[in-house]
Amino acid sequence: MEDDLDLIQAFIEESAELAESFEQGLLDLEQTPGDPEVLNRIFRAAHTIKGNSGMLGFTDVMHFTHTLEDVLDRMRKGRLQVTREGMTLLLRSLDMLKLKLQALVRPEETPPDAAQLIAELGRYAEEGSRAISPPVGEPRVSPTATTVPEALTAISAPPRQGANGDRGETPPAGPAPGPAPLEVAETERPRLGEILVQQQVVSPEQLAEALKKQKRVGEILLEQHAVAPEQIARALEIQAAAAPKGDTASIRVQTEKVDRLVNLVGEMVITQSMLGQVASRFTLDQLPRLTEAVAAMERHSRELQERVMAVRMQPIKTVFGRFSRLVRDLAQSLGKEIRLDVSGEETELDKTVIDRIGDPLTHLVRNCVDHGIEAPEVRRQQGKPDQGVVRLHAFHQGGNIFIEVEDDGKGLDRDRIQRKGVENGLVREGESLADEQIYALIFRAGFSTAEIVTDVSGRGVGMDVVQRNITALGGQVAIASVRGAGTKFTIKLPLTLAILDGLSVQIGQETYIIPLVNITESIRPRPGQVQTIVGEGEVVNLRGRVLPILRLYEVLGVTPRVVDPTESLLVIVENGREQVAFLVDELVGQHQVVIKSLESNYQRVEGVSGATILGDGRVALILDVPGLVRMASDSRMMRAA
């Protein structure tokens, strides 16, 4: 039984990857119609899903995929033209396939009936074939030879299985008799409507008409004239595209990485044996040998940590791959021409980060498409090409990963954002702020400069979610924009959420960890270097720059040993381009710590991102630098008000 579950899980994971390849192939085919290499890639993906689902007994998935395979086979053989409408239909069909795959792991969810979509595929295949003359020597099939399109009747009989286990080629055209309903097991029987069509009892059009009377929510709304059919169709497409893919607990690992782990474990076993032997007969003259063995074990432990973390690293292309479809559909609905350029897809990132970075990136890409890129006629007037460009780029730098989302649109209107900030009480009238501080206002909850609320954006929700999610990952997001030339969002993320390099600081009797990635320097201020400014509070003059001071003992509620900044230390931290000085008693040291979730084990604490266990067994809290910087900024705003 357990082996069967593992097999099904492997099928779901492989099918999800094949569906992504299928989708990207369709988008590529739309740009290069008739490309045989792309057509073959798409066909192979559909053929593999069909064969695997048939082998495991998932007949509903197999029959539907077989219909898609038939349409693709016609395209491969030049009997069906590749059109934009056809690609839209195939993308809708792919969404349906994804829903059917999701239903396999969520039995409580019944996938929508695909009969009407199958009928549309059949009509597309038949009408498209009529427009193309058959190759020389190939007889033309009369469209009146059967009342049911080939793409629909093909689902009545599964493809033949060859001796080698291959599912074979697409069956020949023409109606194939469906199995007698009473002789087919309930789990293997297609839906009633499909059986009736297969047996030529009703036509696909009659079935489509009958489906409207099943009294589902969509049909009820249509009968009440509450919505238009086009709206229902669009809502179903959005639902299919936005449906969660289902989290998988497994990771595909290269054999080379596993081999390295096995070799390293072998070395650790040898070192452990050496330690045990020395400890059992320890004398002072064996101290050098003991020291050597302990140092070797420490090296092996550090390497083991790195190897294990490498196993969790996955290429970011698994996230980037979903945006081609998103940009295409949004651009089409908004009447814009937009191309997506992607680079750095092979950049590796911890799987936990990859699983959680998708939503923030989706918001940013949607924002670029809706707010950033202008309409073709506007771009033409500005001397720009009709087609706008959204770029996604990922790269490693300094132990972090950077993801850039950039467009060549109209850029951010600094003055308009500042006026809106004044209206919302986020900025004081006449206050002089840097561009980065003004642009950062768009991440405030409810903040929006859009005059018109669209289906995509404009309600002031989304961008605050972006910052909140990225901050939760221990990352930062910065904005750079040039009016009329475009906007770039730069996300800085740690490579992993499991381990971080931190600086231990002492405040009173407590030890806290500040992530090293946020620290720029630490100083002991001289007398006169710390001042109090009206409206700003306590600040330190650091080489001509005035930085606010945040007394951590006040925020964390602990009793410090000293309160005079000239007798304490200031740790300068940054969040994006904003810097703050944290007042601490002393620095303990720099080391790596294993992050433990505080929220899952206790509750969420403002200004704290997690906890760790120190070498002496005590628990130390890991400080949330962006959250503390934000708290300091809000405090200054309240004092100024």
C-alpha positions in Angstrom: 0.0 0.0 0.0 2.8 2.4 0.9 4.6 1.6 -2.4 1.4 2.5 -4.2 1.2 5.8 -2.5 4.8 6.6 -3.3 4.1 5.7 -7.0 1.1 8.0 -7.1 3.0 10.8 -5.4 5.8 10.4 -8.0 3.2 10.5 -10.8 1.7 13.7 -9.4 5.1 15.4 -9.2 6.2 14.3 -12.6 2.8 15.3 -14.1 3.0 18.7 -12.5 6.5 19.2 -14.1 5.2 18.0 -17.5 2.2 20.3 -17.3 4.6 23.2 -16.7 6.6 22.1 -19.7 3.4 21.8 -21.7 2.3 25.3 -20.8 5.6 26.9 -21.6 5.6 25.0 -24.9 2.2 26.4 -25.8 3.4 29.9 -25.1 6.5 29.3 -27.2 4.4 27.8 -30.0 2.3 31.0 -30.1 5.4 33.0 -30.8 6.8 30.5 -33.4 3.8 28.7 -34.9 4.6 25.4 -36.6 8.0 25.0 -34.9 8.5 21.2 -35.0 10.8 21.0 -32.0 8.3 22.8 -29.8 5.4 20.8 -31.1 7.2 17.5 -30.4 8.1 18.7 -26.9 4.5 19.5 -26.1 3.3 16.2 -27.7 5.7 14.2 -25.6 4.6 15.9 -22.4 0.9 15.0 -23.2 1.8 11.5 -24.3 3.8 10.8 -21.1 0.9 12.1 -18.8 -1.6 10.0 -20.8 0.5 6.8 -20.6 1.4 7.2 -16.9 -2.2 8.0 -15.9 -3.5 5.0 -17.9 -0.9 2.7 -16.2 -2.1 3.8 -12.8 -5.8 3.5 -13.6 -6.6 7.3 -13.7 -8.9 6.9 -16.7 -10.5 10.4 -16.4 -7.1 12.0 -16.8 -6.0 9.6 -19.5 -9.1 10.1 -21.6 -8.9 13.9 -21.4 -5.2 14.0 -22.1 -5.8 11.7 -25.1 -8.1 14.3 -26.6 -5.3 16.9 -26.2 -2.8 14.5 -27.7 -5.0 14.1 -30.8 -5.2 17.8 -31.4 -1.4 18.2 -31.0 -0.8 15.2 -33.3 -2.9 17.0 -36.0 -0.7 20.1 -35.5 2.5 18.0 -35.8 1.3 16.5 -39.1 0.4 19.8 -40.5 -3.3 19.0 -40.6 -4.2 21.8 -38.1 -3.2 25.4 -38.1 -1.7 27.0 -35.0 -3.8 30.1 -34.2 -4.1 32.4 -31.2 -7.6 31.2 -30.5 -6.4 27.6 -30.7 -3.6 28.3 -28.2 -6.1 30.0 -25.8 -8.3 26.9 -26.1 -5.4 24.6 -25.4 -4.3 26.7 -22.4 -7.8 26.4 -21.0 -7.6 22.7 -21.6 -4.3 22.6 -19.7 -6.0 24.4 -16.8 -8.6 21.7 -16.8 -6.0 19.0 -16.8 -4.3 20.6 -13.8 -7.6 20.6 -11.9 -8.1 16.9 -12.7 -4.6 16.1 -11.4 -5.3 18.1 -8.2 -8.5 16.1 -7.7 -6.3 12.9 -7.5 -4.7 14.1 -4.3 -7.8 15.8 -3.0 -10.6 13.3 -3.4 -13.1 15.7 -1.7 -12.8 18.0 -4.7 -14.7 17.0 -7.8 -13.1 18.4 -11.0 -15.4 20.3 -13.3 -17.0 18.3 -16.1 -14.8 18.5 -19.2 -17.4 17.4 -21.7 -18.0 20.9 -23.1 -14.3 21.7 -23.3 -13.8 18.4 -25.1 -16.5 19.3 -27.6 -14.8 22.7 -28.2 -11.5 20.8 -28.9 -13.3 18.5 -31.3 -14.9 21.4 -33.2 -11.5 23.2 -33.3 -9.8 20.1 -34.7 -12.5 19.5 -37.3 -12.9 23.1 -38.5 -9.2 23.7 -38.5 -8.6 20.5 -40.6 -11.1 21.7 -43.2 -9.1 24.8 -43.8 -6.0 22.8 -44.8 -5.8 20.7 -47.8 -4.7 17.1 -47.0 -1.1 16.1 -48.1 -0.7 14.6 -51.5 -1.8 11.0 -51.5 -3.8 11.3 -48.3 -7.5 11.1 -48.9 -9.7 13.9 -47.5 -12.1 12.8 -44.8 -15.6 14.0 -45.3 -16.8 16.1 -42.4 -20.2 14.4 -42.7 -18.6 10.9 -42.3 -19.5 11.1 -38.6 -21.5 13.4 -36.3 -18.9 13.2 -33.6 -15.4 14.8 -34.1 -12.4 12.6 -34.0 -11.0 14.4 -31.0 -14.1 13.5 -29.0 -14.7 10.0 -30.1 -11.1 9.1 -29.4 -11.8 9.1 -25.7 -14.2 6.1 -26.0 -11.3 3.6 -26.3 -7.9 3.9 -24.6 -4.9 3.7 -26.8 -3.4 0.3 -27.4 -0.7 -0.8 -25.1 2.3 -2.4 -26.8 4.4 -5.2 -25.6 7.0 -2.8 -24.3 4.5 -1.0 -22.2 4.2 2.1 -24.5 0.7 3.4 -24.9 1.1 3.4 -28.7 0.1 6.0 -31.2 -3.2 7.9 -31.6 -6.0 5.6 -32.8 -7.3 6.1 -36.3 -10.1 8.6 -37.0 -13.7 7.5 -36.9 -16.1 6.6 -34.2 -15.1 3.8 -31.9 -17.9 1.9 -30.1 -18.0 2.7 -26.4 -18.1 0.1 -23.8 -21.5 -1.0 -22.6 -22.2 1.0 -19.4 -23.3 -2.1 -17.4 -20.1 -3.9 -18.2 -17.7 -1.2 -17.0 -16.7 -0.8 -13.4 -17.9 2.4 -11.8 -14.4 3.7 -11.3 -13.4 3.1 -14.9 -16.5 4.5 -16.5 -16.4 7.9 -18.2 -19.1 10.4 -17.3 -22.6 9.8 -18.5 -22.5 12.6 -21.0 -19.3 11.3 -22.6 -20.8 7.8 -22.9 -23.9 9.2 -24.7 -21.7 11.1 -27.1 -19.5 8.1 -27.7 -22.5 6.0 -28.5 -23.8 8.8 -30.8 -27.0 9.0 -28.8 -26.6 12.8 -28.5 -24.4 15.3 -30.3 -21.7 17.3 -28.5 -24.0 20.4 -28.9 -26.9 18.7 -27.3 -24.7 17.6 -24.4 -23.4 21.1 -23.9 -27.0 22.4 -23.8 -28.0 19.7 -21.3 -25.1 20.6 -19.0 -26.5 24.0 -18.5 -29.5 22.4 -16.6 -27.5 20.8 -13.8 -28.2 23.8 -11.5 -24.6 24.6 -10.6 -23.7 28.0 -9.3 -22.6 29.3 -12.6 -25.7 28.1 -14.5 -28.0 29.5 -11.8 -26.4 32.9 -12.1 -26.8 32.7 -15.9 -30.4 31.8 -15.6 -31.0 34.8 -13.3 -29.1 37.0 -15.9 -26.8 38.0 -13.1 -23.6 37.5 -15.2 -22.7 37.0 -18.8 -21.4 33.7 -20.1 -18.1 35.4 -21.0 -17.7 36.4 -17.3 -18.4 32.8 -16.2 -15.8 31.5 -18.7 -13.2 34.0 -17.6 -13.9 33.3 -13.9 -13.3 29.6 -14.5 -10.0 30.3 -16.3 -8.8 32.5 -13.4 -9.8 29.8 -10.9 -7.9 27.1 -12.8 -4.8 29.3 -13.2 -4.8 30.4 -9.6 -5.6 27.0 -8.0 -2.8 25.8 -5.7 -0.6 23.1 -7.2 -0.5 21.1 -4.0 2.6 21.1 -1.8 4.9 18.2 -2.3 7.1 17.1 0.5 9.8 15.6 -1.7 12.8 17.1 -3.4 14.6 15.7 -6.5 18.3 15.4 -5.7 21.2 14.9 -8.1 23.0 11.6 -7.5 26.3 13.4 -7.2 25.1 15.3 -4.1 23.9 12.1 -2.5 27.3 10.4 -3.2 29.1 13.3 -1.5 26.9 12.9 1.6 27.6 9.2 1.7 31.3 9.7 1.5 31.2 12.4 4.2 29.2 10.2 6.5 31.9 7.6 6.1 34.6 10.0 7.1 32.6 11.1 10.1 32.3 7.4 11.2 36.0 7.0 11.0 36.6 10.3 13.0 34.0 9.2 15.6 35.8 5.9 16.0 39.1 7.7 16.5 37.4 10.0 19.2 36.0 6.9 21.0 39.3 5.2 21.0 41.1 8.2 22.4 38.5 8.9 25.1 38.5 5.3 26.3 42.2 5.4 27.0 42.8 9.1 27.5 46.1 10.3 29.0 47.7 13.7 28.9 50.2 12.6 26.2 47.2 11.9 23.9 45.9 15.4 24.1 47.3 16.5 20.7 45.6 13.5 19.1 42.3 14.3 20.8 42.5 17.9 19.7 43.2 16.8 16.1 40.2 14.4 16.2 37.9 17.1 17.6 39.0 19.6 14.9 38.4 16.9 12.2 34.9 16.3 13.5 34.2 20.0 13.5 35.3 20.3 9.9 33.2 17.3 8.9 30.1 18.7 10.8 30.5 22.0 9.0 30.9 20.3 5.6 27.9 18.0 6.4 25.8 21.1 7.1 26.8 22.6 3.7 26.1 19.4 1.9 22.7 19.0 3.5 21.8 22.6 2.6 23.0 22.0 -0.9 20.4 19.1 -1.2 17.7 21.6 -0.4 18.8 24.0 -3.1 16.6 24.1 -6.1 16.7 26.2 -9.3 14.5 29.2 -9.3 13.2 28.4 -12.7 10.4 26.4 -11.0 9.0 29.8 -9.9 9.9 31.8 -13.0 8.2 29.3 -15.2 4.7 30.3 -14.1 5.0 33.9 -15.2 5.0 33.5 -19.0 1.3 32.4 -18.9 0.4 35.1 -16.3 2.0 37.9 -18.4 0.3 36.6 -21.6 -3.2 36.4 -20.1 -3.0 39.7 -18.3 -1.6 41.5 -21.4 -4.3 40.1 -23.5 -7.1 41.1 -21.1 -5.6 44.6 -20.8 -5.1 45.1 -24.6 -1.4 45.4 -24.2 1.6 43.9 -26.0 4.1 42.6 -23.5 7.1 40.3 -23.7 8.6 38.5 -20.7 12.4 38.2 -20.6 13.8 35.8 -18.0 17.4 35.2 -17.0 19.3 33.5 -14.2 16.8 30.6 -14.1 19.4 28.2 -12.9 20.2 30.3 -9.8 19.6 28.0 -6.8 17.7 28.8 -3.7 16.5 26.9 -0.6 13.3 25.1 -1.4 11.5 26.7 1.5 12.3 30.1 0.1 11.2 29.0 -3.4 7.9 27.8 -2.1 7.2 31.2 -0.4 8.6 33.7 -2.9 6.0 32.9 -5.6 3.2 35.1 -4.3 5.3 38.3 -3.8 6.8 37.9 -7.3 3.3 37.4 -8.7 2.1 40.7 -7.2 5.2 42.5 -8.6 4.8 41.1 -12.1 1.1 41.9 -12.1 1.9 45.5 -11.0 4.4 45.9 -13.8 1.9 44.7 -16.4 -1.1 46.7 -15.1 0.5 49.9 -13.8 4.0 49.9 -15.4 3.6 49.1 -19.1 1.6 51.6 -21.1 -1.0 50.8 -23.8 0.5 50.4 -27.3 -0.9 53.7 -28.6 0.6 55.6 -25.6 4.0 54.0 -26.1 3.9 54.9 -29.8 3.3 58.5 -28.9 6.4 58.4 -26.6 8.6 56.9 -29.3 8.7 53.5 -27.6 8.0 50.2 -29.4 4.4 48.9 -29.1 5.6 45.9 -27.2 6.6 46.5 -23.6 9.1 44.3 -21.7 9.0 42.8 -18.2 12.3 41.3 -17.1 12.9 38.8 -14.4 16.5 38.2 -13.4 18.1 36.2 -10.5 21.7 36.1 -9.4 23.9 35.3 -6.4 26.0 38.0 -4.7 27.7 38.2 -1.3 26.0 35.1 0.1 22.5 36.3 -0.8 20.3 35.9 -3.8 18.9 38.9 -5.7 15.8 38.8 -7.8 15.0 41.8 -10.0 11.6 42.5 -11.5 11.8 45.3 -14.0 9.7 47.0 -16.7 10.3 49.6 -19.4 7.0 51.4 -18.7 6.1 54.8 -17.4 7.9 54.6 -14.1 6.7 55.9 -10.7 5.3 59.4 -10.2 7.3 60.6 -7.2 5.2 63.8 -6.7 1.9 62.0 -6.9 3.0 59.3 -4.4 4.2 62.0 -2.0 0.9 63.9 -2.3 -1.0 60.7 -1.6 1.3 60.1 1.4 0.5 63.5 2.8 -3.3 62.8 2.3 -2.9 59.5 4.2 -0.9 61.0 7.0 2.2 59.1 6.2 4.3 62.1 5.2 4.4 65.6 6.8 3.5 68.5 4.5 6.7 70.0 3.1 8.9 67.2 4.5 12.0 66.5 2.3 12.4 62.8 1.7 14.8 60.8 -0.6 13.3 59.0 -3.6 13.7 55.6 -1.9 11.6 56.8 1.1 8.9 58.1 -1.2 8.7 54.9 -3.3 8.6 52.8 -0.1 5.2 54.3 0.6 3.6 52.1 -2.0 4.2 49.1 0.4 2.0 50.6 3.0 -1.3 48.8 3.5 -4.2 50.4 1.6 -1.9 52.8 -0.2 -2.8 53.3 -3.9 -2.5 56.1 -6.4 -4.7 54.4 -9.0 -7.7 56.5 -10.1 -9.5 53.5 -11.5 -9.9 50.1 -9.7 -9.4 47.3 -12.2 -9.8 43.5 -11.9 -6.0 43.3 -11.5 -5.1 46.1 -9.0 -5.9 49.5 -7.7 -7.4 48.8 -4.3 -4.2 49.3 -2.3 -3.8 45.6 -1.5 -1.0 43.5 -2.7 2.1 45.6 -2.4 1.9 45.5 1.4 1.7 41.8 1.1 4.8 41.8 -1.0 6.9 43.5 1.7 5.4 41.5 4.5 6.1 38.2 2.8 9.6 39.1 1.8 10.3 40.4 5.3 9.1 37.1 6.7 11.7 35.4 4.6 14.4 37.6 6.1 14.7 39.6 2.9 14.5 43.2 1.8 12.9 44.9 -1.2 14.1 48.1 -2.8 12.7 50.3 -5.6 14.5 52.3 -8.3 12.5 54.2 -10.9 13.0 56.7 -13.7 10.0 58.6 -14.9 9.1 57.5 -18.4 11.8 54.8 -18.5 10.5 52.1 -16.1 10.7 50.7 -12.6 12.9 48.1 -11.0 12.1 46.1 -7.9 15.1 44.4 -6.3 14.5 41.6 -3.8 17.4 40.5 -1.5 16.9 37.1 0.1 19.0 34.8 2.3 20.0 31.5 0.6 18.3 29.5 3.3 15.9 30.0 6.2 17.3 27.2 8.3 20.7 28.6 9.2 22.0 32.2 9.4 25.2 34.0 10.3 24.5 36.2 13.2 26.1 38.6 15.7 25.4 37.8 19.4 24.8 40.9 21.5 24.2 41.3 25.2 21.5 43.5 26.7 21.2 43.1 30.4 21.3 39.4 31.2 19.9 38.4 27.9 21.6 37.4 24.6 20.1 38.4 21.2 21.1 37.5 17.7 21.2 40.2 14.9 21.5 38.8 11.4 24.9 39.6 10.0 23.5 40.4 6.6 21.8 43.5 8.1 24.8 44.9 10.0 27.1 47.5 8.4 29.3 48.3 11.4 29.4 48.8 15.1 30.8 51.8 17.1 31.2 53.3 20.5 30.0 56.9 20.2 32.1 59.8 21.5 30.6 62.4 23.8 28.8 65.0 21.7 28.2 62.5 18.9 24.8 61.6 20.3 22.2 64.4 20.2 18.4 64.8 20.6 16.6 66.6 17.8 13.0 67.8 18.1 10.7 65.7 16.0 13.4 63.1 15.4 14.3 61.9 18.9 17.8 60.6 19.8 20.3 60.4 16.9 24.0 59.8 16.3 26.1 61.8 13.9 28.1 59.2 11.9 30.6 60.8 9.6 28.1 63.6 8.7 25.1 61.3 8.5 22.4 61.5 11.1 21.0 58.1 12.1 18.2 57.5 14.6 19.0 55.5 17.7 16.8 52.7 18.9 17.3 51.6 22.5 16.6 47.9 22.2 16.1 47.4 25.9 13.0 49.7 25.7 11.5 47.7 22.8 12.4 44.3 24.3 11.4 45.2 27.8 14.7 44.2 29.6 16.8 46.0 32.1 20.2 47.1 30.6 23.5 47.3 32.5 24.2 50.8 31.1 22.0 53.4 29.5 24.6 56.0 28.5 25.3 55.5 24.7 29.0 56.6 25.2 29.5 53.7 27.6 27.5 51.2 25.4 27.8 50.2 21.8 25.8 51.1 18.7 25.2 48.5 16.0 24.4 50.1 12.7 21.9 48.1 10.8 20.2 48.7 7.4 16.9 47.8 5.9 17.0 48.7 2.2 18.6 52.1 2.1 17.4 53.1 5.6 19.8 52.8 8.5 19.2 52.8 12.3 21.6 52.5 15.3 20.7 49.7 17.8 21.9 50.5 21.3 23.3 47.3 23.0 25.4 46.6 26.1 28.2 44.6 24.4 29.1 42.4 21.5 29.5 38.7 22.3 30.7 37.2 19.0 29.8 36.1 15.5 28.7 32.6 14.7 26.1 30.5 12.7 22.8 29.7 14.4 20.0 27.3 13.6 16.7 29.1 13.3 13.7 27.8 15.2 10.2 29.2 14.5 8.9 31.2 17.4 5.4 31.6 15.9 4.8 27.9 15.6 6.2 27.0 19.0 4.8 30.0 20.9 3.3 33.1 19.2 4.3 35.9 16.9 6.3 38.6 18.7 6.8 42.0 17.1 10.4 42.7 16.3 11.5 39.1 16.7 11.8 36.7 13.7 12.7 33.5 15.5 14.8 31.9 18.1 17.9 29.7 18.5 19.6 27.5 21.1 23.0 28.6 22.2 26.0 26.3 23.0 25.3 26.6 26.7 21.6 25.5 26.2 20.0 28.9 26.6 17.5 30.2 24.2 18.3 33.5 22.3 15.9 35.5 20.3 16.7 36.4 16.7 15.9 40.1 16.0 13.7 41.1 13.1 15.7 44.0 11.8 13.2 45.3 9.1 10.5 45.1 11.7 12.5 47.0 14.3 13.5 49.6 11.7 9.9 50.1 10.8 8.9 50.4 14.5 11.6 53.1 14.9 10.3 54.9 11.8 6.7 54.8 13.0 7.8 56.1 16.4 9.5 59.1 14.8 6.3 59.8 12.8 4.2 59.8 16.0 6.6 62.1 17.8 6.5 64.5 14.8 2.7 64.5 14.7 
